[in-house]
Amino acid sequence: MRKTLAILHVAFEDLGSLEAELLAAGFSVDVQEAACVDLRAIDVSAPDLLVILGGPIGVYEQRAYPFLEAEIDMARARLQAKRPTLGVCLGAQIMAAALGAAVYPGAQGKEIGWGKLKTAAGSGAFDELRRSDPCVLHWHGDTFDLPPGARLLASTEKYVNQAFAIGDFALAMQFHLEVTLPGLERRYVGHACELAQAGIEVGRLRAESHLHAPTLEAAARRFWRRWLAETFDANAALDRASEERKASC
C-alpha cells in the first residue's frame, strides 16, 4: 500500500476531497500536526506522497513559529530527491521557499472568496479544470515568486503565481481545490477574525459557497484522480529505469 503523509497546520484546513480519492486509489493517510510533532524526526523519504496543507501564518514568521524552518527543510529534501509532493496555500509557499523563491505579503491585499483561474493548455491534470472551468476558493494574503525551474500552471487577475509544477513529481497550489461544502463551515469559524478584518460577511460567502462548491468538488475529484495517476505512473517509470540501470552495472 502506498503511504501519504499529510502535514496539518490547523484542523479546519484538512485534505478535504483529496482524502477520499487517496483512499480510493489505495493510499493510506497519516496526518501529523506541524506545530505538535518533531518534524526533523520524520523520515521524509518514507511516504510515497507528502502533502503540506494550508494555515493562517506566513513562511517568513519563523521566529514566531520555529517549526516552519524544519518544515521548509523537509520540503527541500523531498524536492531534491524528486519525490511526489503536493503543497496547498501555505504548503505551496513552503515549497516555493524551499526552492529558493521569495514569499511575502501580496501587494494587492488579501484574495478571499470564489473566482476563476487562468490555466495553461496542455498542463496535464489542469486540463480537467479547463474543461469544467469551476470557480475555486481563494484564501490567502501572501504570495511568492515563481521558483527557478518551475512551470507556471495557473494565475488570477490579482496574483499571477497561483500554481506551479516541478518536473512531474511536485505540484504547488496557492488556491484551495480541496474544499468541500460541509468542511467550509469550520473555516468560517476558524477564520472569523480574518473575515471580519477583511470586511467579508460570512452569510454572503456561505451563499457563494453553496453556489460554487458542489461544482468545484466534482471537478476536483477528477483532477485528483488524474494528477495521482500521472504522478505515480511517471515515478514508477523512473523507479523502473533506475533499477534497470543498477542491474546493468
N, C-alpha and C positions, 0 to 999 in steps of 0.2 A: 504493500500500500504506500502510495506517495504521501509525503507529510507536508503540511502547511504550518508555518509559524507566523502568527499574526501579532504584531506589536500594537497594543492599545494604549491610548493616552487618556481618554475619558470614556466612561461606559456607554454614553449615548452616541458615540461615533464608532460604530462597530462594522462588521463585514457586510451587513445588510443582505442584499440579494446575491452577493458573491458567495456567501456561505453555503446556500442550498446547491449552487452549481458546483462548488468544490466537492461537496459530499456526493452529489450525483455522479461526478467524474471519478470517484474512488479515492479522494484525498481524505486524510484525517486532518483535523483542525485543532491546533494548540494555541490558545490565546494567552499572552503574557502582558502584564501591565508595565509599561516602560518605567514609571516612577517607583515601582514597588519591587523590582527584581534587580539582580546584579547582571546587567546586560553583558558585561565582559566575561561572565562565566558561561555564557551560551556559546555553543559550537555553531558559529554562523554558517558553516558549510554543510551542516547536517540536514536541515529541511530541504525538501525539493523546491519549495516556494516560500519566499519571505514576503510578507505583506506588512507595510508600515502605514498605519491609519492616521486619521486626522486628529486635530486638537487645537485648542484656543491659545496657543503660545507661539512664540517666534523662534526660529532656528538660532537667531543671534542673542537669545536670552539665556546663554549657557551659565552665567554666574547665578542666576536665579534658579535655574533648573539644570543642575550639573549632569544629569543622566543624558542630556542631549549630546554631549561630547562623545560618550560611549556609543550612542545610537548612530551618530554620523560615522564614527569609526567602523561600526558594524556594517552599515550600508556600503562604505568604501571597500571593505574587504570582500563583501558579497559581489559587488560590481566588478572589482578587479579579477575575481575568479570566474566571472561571466556566468553566474548562477541566476536562475529566474527570480526576479524581484519586481514587486509592484508597490508603488507609493501613491497615496491618496491625500491631497491637500497638504497638511504638514508633512506627510510622508514623501510627497513629491518634492517639497522644499528641502527635506533632509537629503534626498537623493541628489538634488542639484548641488547642495553644499558639499556633499561627499565627492562630487565630480569636479569641484573647484570653482563653481559658479557663485556669484553673489546672490544673497537672499536679503530682502529689505522691504520696509513698508511701501505699499504701492502709492505712487504719486496721485493716482486718480481716486483714492479713497477706497472704502470697502465695496466689495462686489458681493451683495447678498440678495438672493432671490432666483427666480427661474428665468432662463434665457437660452438662446440658440448658440450653437458653436459653428465656427468655420473650420471645416476639416479638409485635409488634402486628399485628392483622389488617389486610389491605389495604395492606401495605407493600411492594408490588412484588415484587422477587426474593426477599424474605424469606418470601413465601408458599410458595415452594418448600421452605424449611426447615420451615415449619409443617406441611406435608403429611407429610413423612417424619420430622420430629421427631428428627433424629440427635443423639447426643452430640457435642459439639465439644471441641477441645483448648484448654484454658486454660493460659496460662504467663506470668504477669505478677505483679509486686509493686506496680506503680504504678497509679494511676487518675487520672481527670480529671473536672472539672465539665463539664456539658453546655454547649457554646458558644452564645452568643446566636444565635438564628435557626435552630438545629439541630433536627432532628426525631429523637427517640429511637426506635430501631428494635429494640433487644434489651437484655435485662437478665438478671442471675442473682441468686440469693438473697444472694450475698456482695457483689457490686458492681452497682449499678443501671445505670451508664453503660457498656454493653458495645458499642454500635454506634450511630452517628448518620449522618444524611444532611444535606447542604446542597443545597437545590434538587434538581435531577435530574442533577447533574453530579459530586457528590462523595460518597464513602462512606468511613467510618472504622469499623474493627472491632477491638476490643480482643483478641478471641479469634482462634484460628488455624483458619480454614476451609480453608486451602490445603495442609495437611499430607497426606503420603502415608505408607503403612506403611514402605516402604524408606527414605524420607528421614528418618523419625523416628530411625533408628539413629544418624545423625550428631548429632542433637540430644542423645541420651543421653550421648554422649561430650563434645560441646561444652559441655553444661551440667552436667557431672559434679559440679563443686564445689557448684553451687546445689542440685542434687538431694540431695547428702549433707547440706548445711546444713539443708535443709528436712525431712530425715528421710524422704525418699521412696526406696523401694527400687526400683531400676531393673527388676528382674525382674517386680515387680508392675505397674509402669507399662507395661512391654512387653506383658504379658498383657492388660491393659485395652486397649492399642492394637490388638492382634490382634482383639479383640472388636468395637471401635468404628470403627477407621479405614476398613475397606472400605465400610461403610455411609455414613460421612461423605464419602468421596471421591466416591461415586456422587451423593450429594445436592449436593456442592459443584460438580460438573461441571454439573449442571442449573442451579444458582444462577449460576455464572459466565456461562453462555450467556444466561440471561435478563437478568442485570444488564448485560452488554455490549450486548445488543440494545436494552434500554430506554434506556441511557445514550446510545448513539450515534445511535439514532433521534431522541431528543429534541434532541440537539445538532445533528444535521443539519437538523432543522426550524428551530432557532434561526438557523443559518447561512443557510438559505434566506430566512427573514424579514428578516435583516439585509441580504442582497444586494438583496432587493426594495425595501427602504426606500432604499438607496443609489441604486438605479436610478430611483426616483420623484422624487429630489431634483433 
